Amino acid sequence: MNVDINVGEIIRELRETFVGLFTWARDHHIQHRDRRGRIYHALAKHVALTFMESPSGIYPPWESLDYYRSNHFQARADPFLKAAAYGMTGTKAKIMMLFLWIIVRALPERDESRVRSIVSDVVSKGLGDDESIGEYKDVVRELVACFCRPLPQKIEAVLADPTMALHADLDHTSLLNMFRQAFPGVRKLEYDISESPSVLLYRQEGVRVLVPLNPHTQRVLAWSMKKLSMGHRVTCREDLRDDVCWNVYIPDPQPPPPPPPPPPPRPPPPPLRRKSINYYFNTSSRRPPVPSDALPRRSRSSHRRDLRSSTPVSANGKVPDRGASHTHRSLTKVKANTKSISPSPRRDSSRARAPRDMSEYVLLQGKPDSDILHAALKVIELCTKLLHPLKQTPRTKGSLICLALSIHPVASSLGEYPSASIPNLPSFFDCPRTYSGLPDPAAAQKRASGVAALLRLLGNRLSASRVSMLISTAVEHGILRALMLVKKGFISSEDGTAADIDPFRVLCTVADVVEDVAQCIKQPESETTTIAPDDADEDDIVTRTPTEDPGVPYCALDIKETPSALLHRQTVLLLPKTKLTMRVLERLINDFAVGSPASVASGGPRDVAALWVVQFPLGHRMQSIPVSSPHSYPGREARVEAANYRRRPGVAHEMPEMDYTQVVRKIQRRAQYIPDPMDDYPMISREIPARECPQPVQVMRYEVPHDPRLALRAYDVVVAQGPTVMI
């Protein structure tokens, strides 16, 4: 019996089977990614976001409201990690997802069917009329599985704070009686989050005040007020506001009665005198005893009598004056050390909440040069190409990311940064074909590499989700700048294709490449391009408020909370909140020259063209960069003294002419700022590259009088062109 086996036919059938399985898995992954992006877009359109406001006042505003800043659980289907690759839309979706997570965890019973109902109801509000929530049941299932897990430890600790539920021990009847006295005739809603979890996501028409009935309801309301500025806490009629989603009545806890004052010390007894014998036998010389009812009674503290008579008492022990409204004024006065649930209002109640105009941050000032305009036209062309499914090639995606970064607003403020010092970036950053079609491809590659190096410095110490958000937001702002250049009339697109470009749809096509770039940035490298890891003290608080009133709005910046803020122009004074933030700010000023330290002498930045101004703590000295360092920027200060250190007039001493290389060698040996009176060249303050400084040069020593705050004598070595010229 002969059996013919066609090996070639078997191999062909197996190949077709594996190719079919691979194609099916790839198409399923692409379709699932598209459905996930559509869910994120629906969450980002929720009406609750219109009532949220960033408390920091820096740009981008939504980044500071995203409190999911670490990978809580390692999973490929982590919805928070996937949403980080969708720019500002993904950030808004993360805010809503965390809010829903907190609401779900506050429910006494968290069965899967009820959680799915809550998520489906919220997502369906942002879908189109021709879309059904049933088309996205796989993505909804991922969200439900995430929300059934415990919250991150840091968020759980904030919710468990006793200040988040001030009247936890107050019974229901007493709470309603206090509300009726404080708000007579005001319509209220007795709110229990376990009965209607989605109520606080919408504005309730006809209801002025929400009254939480239990502690877990109050904790969720307190989170939305403290962290999202979504609602407003009221204790009297004058506190009611109309520009918030809801007002909530949370009375202050009545302060404990003050302890009774200590009794006055008894006077010392009079000295004993020897009495005569007549004292004991002559009774007429004695005074009659004072009756007991005429003796003065010892005064006691009045708070006990007030408590018996139900008279409200303020924290200072005085009985308040009762007006016609019979309002419990004691509820609005607490001790100074009692924390409040909601911060004080930062705006007038009549101001309407509107999204901030991004043109002043994206377009910056002045007209861009021709190279930026040509790169913006190329970005418009690539965006149009990526919106067609058949043209979504890896080369097109890589070219869009590089060119979008090259026209980012921060690219115009970067100093000289060599692209050779940026390791482990994807190969398309250095590929000449990426920048083909531009008049000056080398300049575009240089700008893209500089922005990539800046992103690496900012994101190396962040979590994976924050790095993806940082990169996707930077790419989105590059696309927005190109679209805004078209809107302002600087460039014109062919056939008006720019009007049909949606940055979110473009980001959906390059989300996988953004995740790859984020993984490259997270790889450990040398300290020349990143911040050295120092987990022991990197989160230590450096400053929260300035030592003295700067006279301008300020904000304490944490690089792990709002890393994208350092890529845009800020209208507030920045204060480094942590040690890691302070080290990053030093590197940004020294290596990239994008910011400027504040100057006490002038009250403003040392560089008027800087994107932002930072005020370092008192007595802080920035670490110097050697002159021969490849990261030095010509014309910028290699060392900037503390912001509160004012340079005083000194005496310039002419020194003999010296070769520039000897000066550089001398300075390199003294890398630390330890002045030595015996050294003629202790440290350099402002540098001039050797290629721009002809020889011989004039080296001068600038002696500054002793400053008691620094406890040292500062010297500056200035390398100048020409005789006796101080820079």
C-alpha positions as CSV (number, residue, x, y, z in Angstrom):
1,M,0.0,0.0,0.0
2,N,1.5,3.3,-1.2
3,V,0.7,6.5,0.6
4,D,1.6,9.7,-1.1
5,I,2.3,12.6,1.3
6,N,2.7,16.0,-0.3
7,V,4.9,17.8,2.1
8,G,4.7,21.1,0.2
9,E,0.9,21.1,0.4
10,I,1.0,20.4,4.1
11,I,3.4,23.3,4.7
12,R,1.3,25.6,2.6
13,E,-1.8,24.7,4.5
14,L,0.0,25.3,7.8
15,R,1.3,28.6,6.6
16,E,-2.1,29.8,5.6
17,T,-3.6,28.7,8.9
18,F,-0.9,30.5,11.0
19,V,-1.2,33.6,8.8
20,G,-5.0,33.6,9.2
21,L,-4.7,33.3,13.0
22,F,-2.1,36.1,13.1
23,T,-4.3,38.3,10.9
24,W,-7.3,37.6,13.0
25,A,-5.5,38.4,16.2
26,R,-4.0,41.6,14.7
27,D,-7.4,42.8,13.4
28,H,-9.0,42.0,16.8
29,H,-6.4,43.9,18.6
30,I,-6.8,46.9,16.3
31,Q,-10.6,46.9,16.7
32,H,-10.4,46.5,20.4
33,R,-7.9,49.5,20.5
34,D,-10.3,51.6,18.5
35,R,-13.2,50.7,20.8
36,R,-11.1,51.5,23.9
37,G,-10.2,54.9,22.4
38,R,-13.9,55.6,21.7
39,I,-14.7,54.9,25.4
40,Y,-12.0,57.3,26.5
41,H,-13.4,59.9,24.2
42,A,-16.9,59.4,25.6
43,L,-15.6,59.7,29.2
44,A,-13.7,62.9,28.3
45,K,-16.9,64.5,27.1
46,H,-18.8,64.0,30.3
47,V,-20.5,67.1,31.7
48,A,-18.9,66.7,35.1
49,L,-15.6,67.8,33.7
50,T,-17.0,71.3,33.0
51,F,-17.3,71.9,36.7
52,M,-13.8,70.7,37.6
53,E,-11.0,73.2,37.9
54,S,-7.3,72.9,38.6
55,P,-6.3,74.4,42.0
56,S,-2.6,75.0,40.9
57,G,-3.2,77.6,38.1
58,I,-0.6,76.1,35.8
59,Y,-0.9,74.8,32.3
60,P,-1.9,72.1,31.2
61,P,-4.8,72.3,33.7
62,W,-6.0,68.7,33.5
63,E,-2.7,67.1,34.4
64,S,-2.8,68.3,38.0
65,L,-6.3,66.7,38.4
66,D,-5.0,63.2,37.4
67,Y,-4.2,61.6,40.8
68,Y,-3.5,58.2,39.4
69,R,0.2,58.6,39.2
70,S,1.6,55.1,39.6
71,N,0.9,51.7,38.2
72,H,-1.4,50.2,40.9
73,F,-1.5,46.8,39.4
74,Q,0.7,45.4,36.6
75,A,-1.7,44.2,33.8
76,R,-1.6,44.5,30.1
77,A,-5.3,45.6,30.2
78,D,-4.7,48.4,32.6
79,P,-7.2,51.1,31.4
80,F,-5.2,53.9,33.1
81,L,-2.0,52.9,31.4
82,K,-3.7,52.6,28.0
83,A,-5.4,56.0,28.4
84,A,-2.1,57.8,29.0
85,A,-1.2,57.5,25.3
86,Y,-4.2,59.6,24.1
87,G,-3.0,63.1,25.1
88,M,-5.3,65.4,27.0
89,T,-8.4,63.3,26.1
90,G,-6.8,60.4,27.8
91,T,-6.0,62.5,30.9
92,K,-9.6,63.6,31.2
93,A,-10.7,60.0,30.8
94,K,-8.3,59.0,33.6
95,I,-9.9,61.7,35.9
96,M,-13.3,60.4,35.3
97,M,-12.3,56.7,35.7
98,L,-10.6,57.4,39.1
99,F,-13.7,59.4,40.2
100,L,-15.9,56.4,39.2
101,W,-13.5,54.1,41.0
102,I,-13.9,56.1,44.2
103,I,-17.6,56.1,43.9
104,V,-17.8,52.4,43.4
105,R,-15.5,51.7,46.4
106,A,-17.7,53.8,48.6
107,L,-20.7,51.5,48.0
108,P,-21.5,49.1,50.8
109,E,-22.4,46.4,48.2
110,R,-20.2,46.2,45.1
111,D,-21.7,43.5,43.0
112,E,-20.5,43.3,39.4
113,S,-23.9,43.9,37.9
114,R,-24.4,47.2,39.7
115,V,-20.9,48.4,38.9
116,R,-21.5,47.6,35.2
117,S,-24.7,49.6,35.3
118,I,-23.0,52.7,36.7
119,V,-20.1,52.5,34.2
120,S,-22.5,51.9,31.3
121,D,-24.7,54.9,32.3
122,V,-21.8,57.3,32.5
123,V,-20.2,56.1,29.2
124,S,-23.4,56.2,27.3
125,K,-23.8,59.9,27.9
126,G,-20.8,60.6,25.7
127,L,-21.6,58.2,22.8
128,G,-23.1,59.4,19.6
129,D,-26.8,58.9,18.6
130,D,-25.9,56.0,16.3
131,E,-23.8,54.2,18.8
132,S,-24.9,51.7,21.5
133,I,-23.1,50.7,24.7
134,G,-23.5,47.1,23.7
135,E,-20.8,47.6,21.0
136,Y,-18.2,48.3,23.8
137,K,-19.0,45.5,26.3
138,D,-15.5,44.2,26.2
139,V,-14.0,47.6,27.2
140,V,-16.7,48.1,29.8
141,R,-15.8,44.7,31.2
142,E,-12.2,45.8,31.7
143,L,-13.3,49.0,33.5
144,V,-15.6,47.0,35.8
145,A,-12.8,44.6,36.7
146,C,-10.6,47.5,37.5
147,F,-13.1,49.3,39.7
148,C,-13.8,46.2,41.7
149,R,-10.2,46.2,42.9
150,P,-9.0,48.1,46.0
151,L,-8.0,51.7,45.5
152,P,-4.3,52.7,45.4
153,Q,-2.9,53.0,48.9
154,K,-2.2,56.8,48.7
155,I,-5.8,57.6,47.6
156,E,-7.2,55.3,50.2
157,A,-5.2,57.1,52.9
158,V,-6.6,60.4,51.8
159,L,-10.2,59.2,51.9
160,A,-9.6,57.7,55.3
161,D,-8.4,61.0,56.8
162,P,-10.7,62.1,59.7
163,T,-11.0,65.6,58.2
164,M,-12.9,64.1,55.2
165,A,-15.9,63.2,57.5
166,L,-16.2,65.9,60.1
167,H,-19.7,65.0,61.5
168,A,-19.3,61.2,61.4
169,D,-20.7,61.0,65.0
170,L,-23.6,63.3,64.4
171,D,-27.0,61.6,64.2
172,H,-29.4,62.2,61.3
173,T,-32.0,64.2,63.3
174,S,-29.5,66.6,64.7
175,L,-28.0,67.2,61.2
176,L,-31.3,68.0,59.7
177,N,-32.3,70.3,62.6
178,M,-29.0,72.2,62.1
179,F,-29.7,72.5,58.4
180,R,-33.2,73.9,58.9
181,Q,-31.9,76.6,61.2
182,A,-29.0,77.6,58.9
183,F,-31.0,77.3,55.6
184,P,-34.7,78.1,56.3
185,G,-36.8,77.6,53.1
186,V,-33.9,76.2,51.0
187,R,-34.6,73.1,49.1
188,K,-32.3,70.2,50.0
189,L,-31.5,66.7,48.9
190,E,-30.8,64.2,51.5
191,Y,-28.1,62.3,49.7
192,D,-26.9,58.7,50.2
193,I,-24.3,57.5,47.7
194,S,-25.4,53.9,48.1
195,E,-28.9,54.7,46.8
196,S,-28.0,56.9,43.8
197,P,-24.2,56.9,43.1
198,S,-24.4,59.0,39.9
199,V,-26.2,62.0,41.5
200,L,-23.0,63.9,42.2
201,L,-21.9,63.7,38.6
202,Y,-24.7,66.0,37.4
203,R,-26.2,69.3,38.4
204,Q,-29.5,68.8,40.1
205,E,-32.1,71.3,38.9
206,G,-34.2,72.8,41.7
207,V,-31.9,71.5,44.4
208,R,-29.7,74.1,46.1
209,V,-27.9,72.0,48.7
210,L,-26.9,68.3,49.2
211,V,-27.0,67.0,52.7
212,P,-24.8,63.8,53.1
213,L,-26.4,61.3,55.4
214,N,-23.4,59.0,56.2
215,P,-19.6,59.3,56.5
216,H,-18.8,57.4,53.3
217,T,-21.0,59.7,51.3
218,Q,-19.3,62.7,52.9
219,R,-15.9,61.3,52.0
220,V,-16.7,61.1,48.3
221,L,-18.1,64.6,48.4
222,A,-15.0,65.9,50.2
223,W,-12.7,64.3,47.6
224,S,-14.6,66.0,44.7
225,M,-14.4,69.3,46.5
226,K,-10.7,69.2,47.7
227,K,-9.2,67.5,44.7
228,L,-11.4,68.4,41.8
229,S,-13.0,71.7,42.9
230,M,-16.3,70.3,41.6
231,G,-18.6,71.4,44.5
232,H,-18.7,73.9,47.2
233,R,-19.1,73.5,51.0
234,V,-21.7,75.8,52.6
235,T,-22.6,76.5,56.2
236,C,-24.9,79.5,55.8
237,R,-26.9,81.2,53.1
238,E,-24.2,83.6,52.2
239,D,-22.0,80.6,51.0
240,L,-24.3,79.4,48.3
241,R,-22.9,79.6,44.8
242,D,-24.3,79.0,41.3
243,D,-21.1,78.3,39.3
244,V,-20.5,74.9,40.8
245,C,-22.1,71.5,40.2
246,W,-23.6,71.4,43.7
247,N,-23.4,72.9,47.2
248,V,-23.0,70.5,50.1
249,Y,-23.9,71.2,53.7
250,I,-21.1,70.0,56.0
251,P,-21.1,71.7,59.4
252,D,-17.9,72.2,61.3
253,P,-17.4,70.0,64.3
254,Q,-18.2,71.9,67.5
255,P,-14.9,72.5,69.3
256,P,-14.4,70.9,72.6
257,P,-15.1,73.1,75.6
258,P,-12.0,74.9,76.9
259,P,-10.6,73.7,80.1
260,P,-11.6,75.6,83.2
261,P,-9.0,78.2,84.2
262,P,-6.7,77.2,87.1
263,P,-7.7,78.6,90.5
264,P,-5.7,81.7,91.5
265,P,-2.8,81.0,93.8
266,R,-3.5,81.6,97.4
267,P,-1.8,84.5,99.0
268,P,1.0,83.7,101.4
269,P,-0.2,83.7,105.1
270,P,0.7,86.7,107.1
271,P,3.6,86.4,109.5
272,L,2.8,85.2,112.9
273,R,2.8,87.8,115.7
274,R,2.7,87.2,119.3
275,K,-0.6,88.3,120.7
276,S,-1.0,89.9,124.1
277,I,-2.8,88.2,126.9
278,N,-5.7,90.6,126.6
279,Y,-6.6,89.2,123.2
280,Y,-7.8,86.0,124.8
281,F,-9.8,87.6,127.6
282,N,-11.2,90.8,125.8
283,T,-13.9,89.6,123.4
284,S,-15.0,93.1,122.3
285,S,-11.8,93.4,120.2
286,R,-12.8,90.5,118.0
287,R,-14.7,91.1,114.7
288,P,-17.9,89.2,114.2
289,P,-17.7,86.3,111.7
290,V,-18.8,87.0,108.2
291,P,-22.0,85.1,107.2
292,S,-21.5,82.3,104.6
293,D,-24.0,83.8,102.2
294,A,-22.0,87.0,101.9
295,L,-18.8,85.3,100.9
296,P,-17.9,85.8,97.2
297,R,-18.3,82.7,95.2
298,R,-15.5,81.4,93.1
299,S,-16.1,82.2,89.4
300,R,-16.3,79.2,87.2
301,S,-16.0,78.8,83.4
302,S,-19.2,79.8,81.6
303,H,-19.1,77.0,79.0
304,R,-20.8,74.5,81.2
305,R,-23.8,76.7,81.9
306,D,-23.9,77.5,78.2
307,L,-24.0,73.8,77.2
308,R,-26.9,73.2,79.6
309,S,-28.8,76.0,78.1
310,S,-28.0,74.9,74.5
311,T,-26.3,78.2,73.8
312,P,-23.8,77.9,71.0
313,V,-20.3,78.8,71.9
314,S,-17.5,79.9,69.6
315,A,-14.0,78.7,69.8
316,N,-12.8,81.6,71.9
317,G,-15.5,81.0,74.5
318,K,-17.7,84.0,73.8
319,V,-21.4,83.7,73.3
320,P,-22.3,84.9,69.8
321,D,-25.0,87.4,69.1
322,R,-28.1,85.7,67.8
323,G,-29.6,87.5,64.8
324,A,-33.0,87.2,63.2
325,S,-32.0,84.3,61.1
326,H,-31.1,82.2,64.2
327,T,-28.0,80.9,62.4
328,H,-25.6,78.7,64.3
329,R,-22.6,81.0,64.0
330,S,-20.6,78.6,66.0
331,L,-20.6,76.2,63.0
332,T,-18.7,78.7,61.0
333,K,-16.0,79.3,63.6
334,V,-13.5,76.6,64.5
335,K,-10.1,76.5,65.9
336,A,-7.2,77.5,63.8
337,N,-5.8,74.0,63.8
338,T,-9.0,72.4,62.5
339,K,-8.7,71.5,58.9
340,S,-11.4,72.4,56.4
341,I,-12.8,70.0,53.9
342,S,-12.9,72.4,51.0
343,P,-10.4,75.1,50.2
344,S,-11.3,78.7,50.3
345,P,-12.8,80.0,47.1
346,R,-10.2,81.1,44.6
347,R,-12.6,83.0,42.4
348,D,-15.6,85.2,42.5
349,S,-18.9,83.3,42.6
350,S,-20.2,85.2,39.6
351,R,-17.4,84.0,37.3
352,A,-18.5,81.4,34.9
353,R,-16.3,78.4,34.3
354,A,-15.0,78.3,30.8
355,P,-12.1,76.3,29.2
356,R,-8.9,78.2,29.0
357,D,-7.7,79.5,25.6
358,M,-4.7,77.5,24.5
359,S,-3.5,79.8,21.8
360,E,-1.3,81.8,24.1
361,Y,0.5,78.6,25.2
362,V,0.6,76.7,21.9
363,L,1.3,79.5,19.4
364,L,3.6,81.6,21.8
365,Q,4.7,85.0,20.6
366,G,5.9,86.3,17.3
367,K,6.0,84.8,13.9
368,P,7.7,81.4,13.5
369,D,10.6,81.0,11.1
370,S,10.3,79.4,7.7
371,D,11.7,76.1,8.8
372,I,9.0,75.8,11.5
373,L,6.3,76.6,8.9
374,H,7.6,74.0,6.5
375,A,7.6,71.4,9.2
376,A,4.1,72.4,10.3
377,L,2.9,71.8,6.7
378,K,4.5,68.4,6.7
379,V,2.7,67.6,10.0
380,I,-0.7,68.5,8.4
381,E,0.1,66.2,5.5
382,L,1.1,63.3,7.7
383,C,-2.0,63.7,9.9
384,T,-4.2,63.6,6.8
385,K,-2.4,60.5,5.6
386,L,-2.8,58.7,8.9
387,L,-6.6,59.2,9.0
388,H,-6.8,56.7,6.1
389,P,-6.5,53.1,7.4
390,L,-4.5,51.9,4.4
391,K,-1.7,54.5,4.9
392,Q,-1.0,53.9,8.6
393,T,2.5,52.7,8.1
394,P,5.2,52.6,10.9
395,R,7.3,55.1,8.9
396,T,4.5,57.6,8.7
397,K,3.8,57.3,12.4
398,G,7.5,57.8,13.3
399,S,7.8,60.8,11.0
400,L,4.7,62.4,12.5
401,I,6.0,62.0,16.1
402,C,9.4,63.5,15.2
403,L,8.1,66.4,13.2
404,A,5.4,67.2,15.8
405,L,8.1,67.3,18.5
406,S,10.2,69.5,16.3
407,I,7.6,72.2,16.1
408,H,6.6,72.0,19.8
409,P,6.5,75.4,21.4
410,V,9.4,74.5,23.7
411,A,11.6,73.8,20.7
412,S,12.0,77.5,20.1
413,S,13.4,78.0,23.6
414,L,15.9,75.1,23.7
415,G,19.6,75.8,23.7
416,E,22.3,73.8,22.0
417,Y,21.9,70.1,22.8
418,P,23.8,67.5,20.7
419,S,21.7,64.7,19.4
420,A,24.5,62.2,19.9
421,S,24.0,62.3,23.7
422,I,20.4,60.8,23.5
423,P,20.7,57.0,23.7
424,N,18.1,54.3,23.3
425,L,15.7,56.4,21.3
426,P,13.8,54.7,18.4
427,S,15.8,54.6,15.2
428,F,13.4,56.8,13.3
429,F,14.6,59.9,15.3
430,D,18.0,59.7,13.5
431,C,16.7,58.4,10.1
432,P,17.2,61.0,7.3
433,R,14.0,59.7,5.6
434,T,12.0,60.9,8.6
435,Y,12.7,64.5,7.7
436,S,12.6,64.2,3.9
437,G,10.8,67.0,2.1
438,L,12.0,69.8,4.4
439,P,14.3,72.6,3.3
440,D,16.6,72.0,6.3
441,P,16.3,68.4,7.5
442,A,19.3,68.8,9.9
443,A,17.6,71.7,11.8
444,A,14.4,69.7,12.2
445,Q,16.3,66.6,13.4
446,K,18.2,68.8,15.8
447,R,15.0,70.3,17.3
448,A,13.3,66.9,17.5
449,S,16.3,65.4,19.3
450,G,16.5,68.3,21.7
451,V,12.8,67.9,22.7
452,A,13.3,64.2,23.0
453,A,16.2,64.7,25.3
454,L,14.1,67.1,27.4
455,L,11.3,64.5,27.6
456,R,13.8,61.9,28.7
457,L,15.0,64.2,31.5
458,L,11.5,64.9,32.7
459,G,10.2,61.3,32.4
460,N,13.0,59.1,33.5
461,R,11.9,59.2,37.2
462,L,8.1,59.0,36.5
463,S,5.8,56.0,36.3
464,A,5.0,54.3,33.0
465,S,1.6,55.9,32.7
466,R,2.9,59.4,33.4
467,V,5.7,59.0,30.8
468,S,3.1,58.0,28.1
469,M,1.0,60.9,29.1
470,L,4.0,63.3,28.9
471,I,4.9,62.1,25.4
472,S,1.4,62.0,24.0
473,T,0.6,65.4,25.3
474,A,3.8,66.8,23.7
475,V,2.9,65.3,20.3
476,E,-0.6,66.6,20.6
477,H,0.6,70.1,21.3
478,G,2.8,69.9,18.2
479,I,-0.2,68.9,16.1
480,L,-2.3,71.7,17.7
481,R,0.4,74.2,16.9
482,A,0.4,73.2,13.3
483,L,-3.4,73.5,13.2
484,M,-3.2,76.9,14.9
485,L,-0.7,78.2,12.4
486,V,-3.2,77.3,9.7
487,K,-5.9,79.1,11.6
488,K,-3.9,82.2,12.1
489,G,-3.0,82.4,8.4
490,F,0.7,81.7,8.6
491,I,0.3,78.6,6.3
492,S,-2.4,77.1,4.2
493,S,-3.2,73.5,3.7
494,E,-4.2,71.9,0.4
495,D,-7.9,71.6,-0.2
496,G,-8.7,72.7,3.3
497,T,-7.7,69.3,4.8
498,A,-6.6,70.9,8.1
499,A,-10.2,71.6,9.1
500,D,-11.0,67.8,9.1
501,I,-8.1,66.8,11.3
502,D,-9.0,65.7,14.8
503,P,-5.9,65.5,17.0
504,F,-7.5,62.7,19.1
505,R,-8.0,60.5,16.1
506,V,-4.4,61.1,15.0
507,L,-3.2,60.1,18.5
508,C,-5.3,56.9,18.3
509,T,-3.3,55.8,15.3
510,V,0.1,56.5,16.9
511,A,-0.7,55.2,20.4
512,D,1.4,52.1,20.0
513,V,4.5,54.1,18.8
514,V,4.0,56.5,21.8
515,E,4.1,53.5,24.2
516,D,7.3,52.3,22.5
517,V,9.0,55.7,23.0
518,A,7.9,55.7,26.6
519,Q,9.5,52.4,27.2
520,C,12.8,53.7,25.7
521,I,12.7,56.7,28.0
522,K,12.2,54.5,31.1
523,Q,15.3,52.5,30.3
524,P,18.1,53.3,32.8
525,E,21.0,55.2,31.4
526,S,23.9,57.4,32.5
527,E,23.4,60.5,34.5
528,T,24.3,62.7,31.6
529,T,20.9,62.5,30.2
530,T,18.8,61.6,33.2
531,I,18.5,62.3,36.9
532,A,20.4,59.9,39.1
533,P,18.0,57.7,41.1
534,D,17.9,58.6,44.8
535,D,14.8,57.1,46.2
536,A,15.8,57.9,49.8
537,D,15.1,61.7,49.5
538,E,13.7,62.5,46.1
539,D,10.2,63.0,47.5
540,D,11.3,65.1,50.5
541,I,9.4,68.4,50.7
542,V,11.6,71.3,50.0
543,T,9.2,74.2,50.0
544,R,5.4,74.8,49.8
545,T,5.3,78.6,50.1
546,P,7.9,81.3,49.6
547,T,9.8,82.7,52.5
548,E,8.4,86.1,51.8
549,D,5.6,87.4,49.7
550,P,6.8,87.5,46.1
551,G,4.0,89.9,45.0
552,V,3.0,87.5,42.1
553,P,0.9,84.3,42.0
554,Y,3.0,81.3,42.7
555,C,2.6,77.5,42.7
556,A,4.5,74.7,44.4
557,L,5.5,72.3,41.5
558,D,6.0,68.6,41.8
559,I,7.6,67.0,38.7
560,K,5.7,63.7,39.4
561,E,2.4,65.5,39.4
562,T,2.6,68.0,36.5
563,P,5.7,67.2,34.3
564,S,4.2,68.9,31.2
565,A,4.1,72.2,32.9
566,L,7.8,72.7,32.3
567,L,7.2,72.5,28.5
568,H,4.9,75.5,28.3
569,R,4.9,79.2,29.3
570,Q,3.6,79.7,32.8
571,T,2.1,82.9,34.2
572,V,2.8,81.9,37.9
573,L,6.1,81.8,39.8
574,L,7.2,78.1,40.3
575,L,8.5,76.8,43.6
576,P,10.3,73.4,43.7
577,K,8.2,71.3,46.0
578,T,10.5,68.2,46.2
579,K,14.2,67.5,45.9
580,L,13.7,65.7,42.7
581,T,11.9,68.7,41.2
582,M,14.7,71.0,42.3
583,R,17.3,68.8,40.6
584,V,15.3,68.6,37.4
585,L,14.8,72.4,37.4
586,E,18.6,72.9,37.7
587,R,19.3,70.6,34.8
588,L,16.7,72.3,32.7
589,I,18.2,75.7,33.3
590,N,21.8,74.6,32.9
591,D,21.4,72.1,30.0
592,F,18.4,73.4,28.0
593,A,18.1,77.0,29.1
594,V,14.3,76.8,29.0
595,G,13.7,78.5,32.3
596,S,15.2,81.2,34.5
597,P,15.7,81.6,38.2
598,A,14.1,84.6,39.9
599,S,16.2,87.6,40.7
600,V,15.6,89.5,43.9
601,A,17.3,92.6,42.7
602,S,14.8,93.1,39.8
603,G,11.9,91.0,41.2
604,G,11.6,89.2,37.9
605,P,13.4,86.5,35.8
606,R,17.0,86.8,34.9
607,D,16.1,85.9,31.4
608,V,13.0,87.7,30.1
609,A,12.5,85.2,27.2
610,A,12.3,82.2,29.6
611,L,9.2,80.0,29.5
612,W,8.9,80.0,33.3
613,V,10.5,81.5,36.4
614,V,11.5,79.5,39.4
615,Q,12.4,80.7,42.9
616,F,14.8,78.3,44.7
617,P,14.8,78.0,48.5
618,L,16.8,80.4,50.6
619,G,20.5,79.8,50.4
620,H,20.3,77.2,47.6
621,R,23.2,77.2,45.1
622,M,22.7,75.5,41.7
623,Q,25.2,72.8,40.8
624,S,27.7,74.0,38.2
625,I,28.3,72.4,34.8
626,P,32.0,72.2,33.6
627,V,32.9,74.4,30.7
628,S,33.9,71.5,28.5
629,S,30.6,69.7,29.1
630,P,28.8,68.8,25.9
631,H,25.5,69.9,27.5
632,S,26.6,73.5,28.1
633,Y,24.7,76.2,26.3
634,P,26.7,79.2,24.9
635,G,25.8,82.5,26.4
636,R,24.0,81.0,29.5
637,E,25.1,81.0,33.1
638,A,26.8,77.7,34.0
639,R,26.2,78.6,37.7
640,V,23.2,80.6,39.0
641,E,23.3,81.6,42.6
642,A,20.3,81.4,44.9
643,A,17.3,83.5,44.0
644,N,17.7,85.5,47.3
645,Y,21.4,86.2,46.8
646,R,21.9,89.7,45.4
647,R,25.2,90.4,43.7
648,R,26.8,93.5,45.3
649,P,29.3,95.8,43.7
650,G,32.9,94.6,44.0
651,V,36.4,95.3,42.8
652,A,37.7,94.0,39.5
653,H,41.3,93.0,39.5
654,E,43.1,92.7,36.2
655,M,45.1,89.6,35.8
656,P,47.9,88.8,33.3
657,E,46.9,87.3,29.9
658,M,46.6,83.6,30.0
659,D,45.8,80.8,27.6
660,Y,42.1,79.9,27.6
661,T,42.9,76.2,27.8
662,Q,44.8,76.7,31.1
663,V,41.8,78.5,32.5
664,V,39.4,75.7,31.5
665,R,41.8,73.1,33.0
666,K,42.0,75.2,36.2
667,I,38.2,75.4,36.5
668,Q,37.7,71.7,35.8
669,R,39.9,70.8,38.8
670,R,37.6,72.9,41.0
671,A,34.2,71.4,40.1
672,Q,32.8,72.1,43.6
673,Y,31.9,75.6,44.8
674,I,34.5,75.8,47.6
675,P,36.2,79.2,47.3
676,D,39.9,79.3,48.3
677,P,41.4,82.7,49.0
678,M,44.8,81.4,47.8
679,D,43.3,80.4,44.4
680,D,43.2,83.0,41.7
681,Y,40.5,81.2,39.7
682,P,38.1,79.6,42.1
683,M,35.0,79.1,39.8
684,I,33.5,80.3,36.6
685,S,30.2,82.1,36.4
686,R,29.6,82.9,32.8
687,E,31.3,81.0,30.0
688,I,32.3,81.7,26.4
689,P,33.1,78.7,24.1
690,A,36.7,78.4,23.0
691,R,35.6,78.6,19.3
692,E,34.1,82.0,19.9
693,C,36.8,83.3,22.2
694,P,40.0,84.4,20.5
695,Q,43.3,84.1,22.2
696,P,44.7,85.6,24.2
697,V,41.8,86.5,26.5
698,Q,41.5,88.7,29.6
699,V,40.8,86.8,32.8
700,M,39.5,88.9,35.6
701,R,38.6,88.1,39.2
702,Y,35.4,89.7,40.6
703,E,35.4,89.8,44.4
704,V,32.1,90.1,46.2
705,P,31.9,91.3,49.8
706,H,31.2,88.7,52.4
707,D,27.5,87.7,52.7
708,P,26.6,86.5,56.2
709,R,23.7,84.4,54.8
710,L,26.0,82.3,52.7
711,A,28.8,82.3,55.3
712,L,31.4,82.4,52.5
713,R,33.2,84.8,50.2
714,A,32.1,84.4,46.6
715,Y,34.4,84.9,43.6
716,D,33.6,84.9,39.9
717,V,36.0,84.2,37.1
718,V,34.9,85.9,34.0
719,V,36.4,85.1,30.6
720,A,35.9,88.2,28.5
721,Q,36.8,89.4,25.0
722,G,38.9,92.6,25.1
723,P,40.6,94.3,28.0
724,T,38.9,94.7,31.3
725,V,35.4,93.9,30.1
726,M,33.0,92.5,32.8
727,I,30.1,90.4,31.6
